[in-house]
Amino acid sequence: MRLAERRTGLSDFGDRSFEAPLELLLKDYQRTANLSLFGRLAARWDVLRFLSNLLQLREAERRYPEILEQPIVKPIFITGLPRSGSSFLHNLLSQDPGMFVPRCWETIYPTALPGEDEAGPGSRVETVDRQFARFNRLAPELAPLHPMTARSAQECTEITAHVFRSLRFETTHLLADYPAWLERADHLTAYQFHKRFLQHLQFRKAPGRWILKCPEHIFSMNSVRAVYPDATFVFMHRDPVEVLQSVAKLTEVLRQPFTRHVDRLQIGRQVSDSWERGAELLVEADAKSRGSGDPVVNVHHRQFINAPLAAASALYKHFGLPMSDETTGRLKSFIAGRRNGGYGRNRYRPEAFGLDPQVLARRFRNYTAYFAVESEGGIDGAIAAAAAVRP
């Protein structure tokens, strides 16, 4: 924190409730993450960036108090099981000039770099693209799994990471005490900061509607609704057998550059347990929304990938959003340039992560039955085969 103060020439962090989770995170980095030399350097850079951003955001609020008066009206939250097409949908909707999304460059550098015009992205876009290119050389399997550029729509987990209340850290590192703390923690602080961050991004923009995306929102629905009482939701669904082997592989690829050893079996247990709970929370949240008369929009991966424009049009209609000819043209152009959502053809070995498709089918049977999620048949139709098996 002192180094961040020296680098920025600032000293006011504002709310300092981030200190306790930061301390836990750093202890886990030291004791359990088994960091490589690059991992230690990257963790230091990452934490200093977040702390520097906090100082600079606070300074911007001092100079422009009207930032915190920005209204965030009827934001749309995309959540659900990961690896279900949510990034493709988020980036697709971001083609509408009337929509706001957090861009990668904005979440990494929300304030101007030295010598840059604070009203525009300037060199931040180029800087982030260079950083992504360097990381893709360290993790060459990443691009087919999760293609990103500086201008890509970014998940909200990168926003809440600024106050060290995010599942993002558990994805990229093997941690012990921090995840247990985060599971017990009140997420209201994280989403209060989330809104404040959006107010900064919205400052100096014309009016628009925020489209936000992150699978981990499902673990914090009460806090999301408390901070954004007029929020609406889209839940993404996919065969959990396909989801978990993809999540496990992505987790492995993201961890490899930072650690001296990747424990695939631990990753398999982690993602299975976490998303079994997430799937049950999706069922609960959907049932609650139906009872309140404000139903969630449910989007299934297969139907979306097969007809993305039709799915987008249905969402516009549901949310009462105008879809102009210009927007339709932009969406069509985006879709045409991205077969399979822009993702490569990836092959997985679930057994390497200790994942048994039939066991997963039984564990997720309540979720797949409730949402009528079809098996993708990638591994002998495991869900269909397990449907008649009693747990």
Buried (B, 14 or more C-beta within 10 A) or exposed (E): BEEBBEEBEBEEBBEEBBEEBBEBBBBBBEEBBBBBEEBBEBBBEBBBBBBBBBBBBBBBBEEBEEBEEBEBEBBBBBBBBBBBBBBBBBBBBBBBEBBBBBBBBBBBBBBBEEEBEEEEBBBBBEBBBEBBEEBBEEBEBBBEBBBBBBBBBBBBBBBBBBBBBBBBBBBBBBBEEBBEBBEEBEBBBBBBBBBBBBBBBBBEEEEBBBBBBBBBBBBBBEBBBBBBEEBBBBBBBBBBBBBBBBBBBBBBBBBBBBBEEBBBEEBBBBBBEBBBEBBBBBBEBBEEBEEEEEEBBBBBBBBBBEEBBEBBBBBBEEBEBEBEEEBBEBBEEBBEEBEEBBBEEEEBEBEBBBBBBBBBBBBBBBBBEBBEBBBBEBBEBBBEBBBEEEE
